[in-house]
Amino acid sequence: MPPLTVSVSHRRLLAALALVLAGLVLVLRHHGSGAAATPLRVAPIRPQAAPAPAARPLVVDVVGAVREPGLYHLANGARVADAVAQAGGLSRRADRRALNLAARVADGQQVVVAARGSPGAVAAASPGGAAPTAPVSLSAASAEQLDTLPGIGPVTAEKIVAFREEHGPFASIEALDAIPGIGPARIAQLEGLVVP
């Protein structure tokens, strides 16, 4: 029985020596090639921000007193001034006072550039005047222009402008319901007089 124990121990010793020799050969090969041993560096894992969704361009219809009326593609956050510039700029007939160039535009919006002397330009430019004959753009009109609408006074007009500046252009007329003091009855009264 003792010779069997010696042979098992002997086998284990030989296996351990073989492993040590194999490791030594690997180390010598690595140092023998002239390469310096470099410690393994692991870059820290940093949380990745979710990729921003690709912004869809806005499509805006520019009509009226511009050099090249038509449909134009604009970047998100574009202003009426950008739409007018894409349309070649204001024509000589344009009534600049009836247009808020700083207002943001919305996808699908029609930017109407009124000509001097047209009924829509006069009504939109005169605060407190009669209701405009051309629809007023909720996304582009000034507080003075909004004040010309029936049932919209200066305070509510300012609320509409403030809401637009905070939330961006109006997507629909029904979005007016989010403004305090404007409800379904007032929205029904504005049908045909305003556009988003």
C-alpha positions in Angstrom: 0.0 0.0 0.0 2.8 2.5 0.8 4.3 2.3 -2.8 0.9 3.3 -4.2 0.8 6.4 -2.1 4.3 7.4 -3.2 3.3 7.0 -6.9 0.2 9.2 -6.5 2.3 11.9 -4.6 5.0 11.6 -7.3 2.4 12.1 -10.0 1.0 15.2 -8.3 4.5 16.6 -7.9 5.3 16.0 -11.6 2.0 17.7 -12.7 2.8 20.7 -10.5 6.3 20.9 -11.9 4.9 20.8 -15.5 2.6 23.7 -14.7 5.4 25.8 -13.2 7.6 25.0 -16.3 4.8 26.0 -18.7 4.3 29.3 -16.9 8.1 29.9 -16.9 8.2 29.3 -20.6 5.5 31.8 -21.2 7.2 34.5 -19.0 10.5 34.0 -20.7 9.0 34.2 -24.2 7.3 37.4 -23.2 10.4 39.0 -21.7 12.6 37.5 -24.4 10.8 39.3 -27.2 11.8 42.7 -25.6 8.3 43.7 -24.8 8.0 45.3 -21.4 5.2 43.9 -19.3 2.5 46.5 -19.0 -0.3 46.2 -16.4 -3.7 45.7 -17.8 -5.7 48.9 -17.6 -9.4 48.9 -17.6 -11.2 52.2 -18.5 -13.9 53.1 -16.0 -17.4 52.6 -17.3 -19.2 55.8 -17.7 -22.9 56.0 -18.1 -23.8 56.9 -21.7 -26.4 59.5 -22.3 -29.3 58.3 -24.5 -28.8 59.5 -28.1 -31.0 62.5 -28.8 -33.8 61.7 -31.2 -33.3 63.0 -34.6 -35.1 66.3 -34.9 -37.6 66.3 -37.8 -37.5 69.4 -39.9 -40.5 71.7 -39.8 -42.5 72.3 -42.9 -43.9 75.8 -43.2 -46.0 77.4 -45.9 -44.9 81.0 -46.4 -47.5 83.1 -48.4 -48.3 86.7 -49.1 -45.9 89.6 -49.6 -42.6 87.6 -49.9 -40.4 87.2 -52.9 -40.7 83.4 -53.3 -43.9 82.0 -51.6 -43.9 78.3 -51.0 -43.2 75.4 -48.7 -40.0 75.5 -46.8 -38.1 73.1 -44.5 -36.8 74.7 -41.3 -34.9 73.4 -38.3 -36.8 72.9 -35.0 -36.9 76.1 -33.0 -37.0 78.3 -36.2 -38.6 81.7 -36.1 -40.8 83.5 -38.5 -37.7 85.5 -39.6 -36.1 82.2 -40.7 -39.2 81.3 -42.8 -39.3 84.7 -44.4 -35.6 84.5 -45.2 -36.1 81.1 -46.8 -38.9 82.7 -48.9 -36.4 85.3 -50.3 -37.3 88.0 -47.8 -40.1 90.5 -47.6 -41.3 92.0 -50.9 -41.7 95.8 -51.3 -45.4 95.5 -50.6 -45.0 93.7 -47.2 -46.3 95.4 -44.1 -43.5 94.7 -41.7 -45.5 96.0 -38.7 -48.1 93.2 -39.1 -45.5 90.5 -38.7 -43.8 89.2 -35.6 -40.5 88.0 -37.0 -39.3 86.7 -33.5 -42.2 84.3 -33.1 -41.4 80.5 -33.3 -43.0 78.6 -36.2 -44.7 75.2 -35.8 -44.8 72.3 -38.2 -47.5 72.7 -40.8 -48.0 76.4 -40.0 -48.8 79.0 -42.6 -46.9 82.2 -42.3 -49.0 84.9 -43.8 -47.1 88.1 -44.7 -49.7 90.8 -45.3 -49.2 93.5 -47.9 -49.5 97.2 -46.9 -53.1 98.4 -47.2 -54.6 95.0 -47.1 -57.6 94.6 -44.7 -55.9 91.8 -42.8 -52.7 93.9 -42.2 -54.7 97.0 -41.1 -56.8 95.0 -38.6 -53.9 93.0 -37.3 -51.7 96.1 -36.9 -54.3 98.2 -35.1 -54.7 97.2 -31.5 -58.2 97.3 -30.2 -59.6 97.5 -33.8 -62.2 95.3 -35.4 -61.6 91.6 -35.7 -59.1 90.9 -38.4 -60.4 89.6 -41.7 -57.4 87.3 -42.2 -56.8 84.5 -39.6 -54.4 85.5 -36.9 -51.5 83.1 -36.2 -51.5 82.0 -32.5 -47.8 81.0 -33.0 -46.7 84.3 -34.6 -49.0 87.1 -33.6 -48.0 89.8 -31.2 -50.0 90.6 -28.0 -51.5 93.6 -29.8 -52.6 91.5 -32.7 -54.2 88.9 -30.4 -56.0 91.7 -28.6 -58.0 92.4 -31.8 -59.7 89.1 -31.4 -63.2 89.0 -29.9 -63.2 88.1 -26.3 -59.4 88.4 -26.0 -58.3 91.4 -24.0 -54.8 92.6 -23.3 -54.4 90.4 -20.3 -55.4 87.2 -22.1 -53.3 88.2 -25.1 -50.3 88.5 -22.9 -51.1 85.0 -21.4 -51.2 83.6 -24.9 -47.8 85.1 -25.8 -46.3 83.9 -22.4 -47.7 80.4 -23.0 -46.3 80.3 -26.5 -42.9 81.4 -25.2 -42.8 78.8 -22.5 -44.3 75.8 -24.5 -43.4 76.6 -28.1 -45.7 77.2 -31.1 -49.3 76.1 -31.0 -50.0 72.8 -32.7 -53.8 73.4 -32.7 -56.4 75.9 -31.8 -57.6 73.6 -29.0 -54.3 74.1 -27.2 -55.7 77.5 -26.1 -57.8 75.5 -23.5 -54.6 75.2 -21.4 -54.5 79.0 -20.9 -56.5 80.2 -17.8 -59.5 82.3 -18.9 -60.0 80.5 -22.2 -62.4 77.6 -22.4 -64.3 75.6 -25.0 -66.9 78.5 -25.6 -64.1 81.0 -26.3 -62.3 78.6 -28.6 -65.5 78.0 -30.5 -65.9 81.8 -30.8 -62.4 82.1 -32.3 -63.0 79.3 -34.9 -62.0 80.7 -38.4 -60.4 83.8 -36.8 -57.2 82.1 -35.7 -54.8 79.5 -37.0 -52.1 77.6 -35.0 
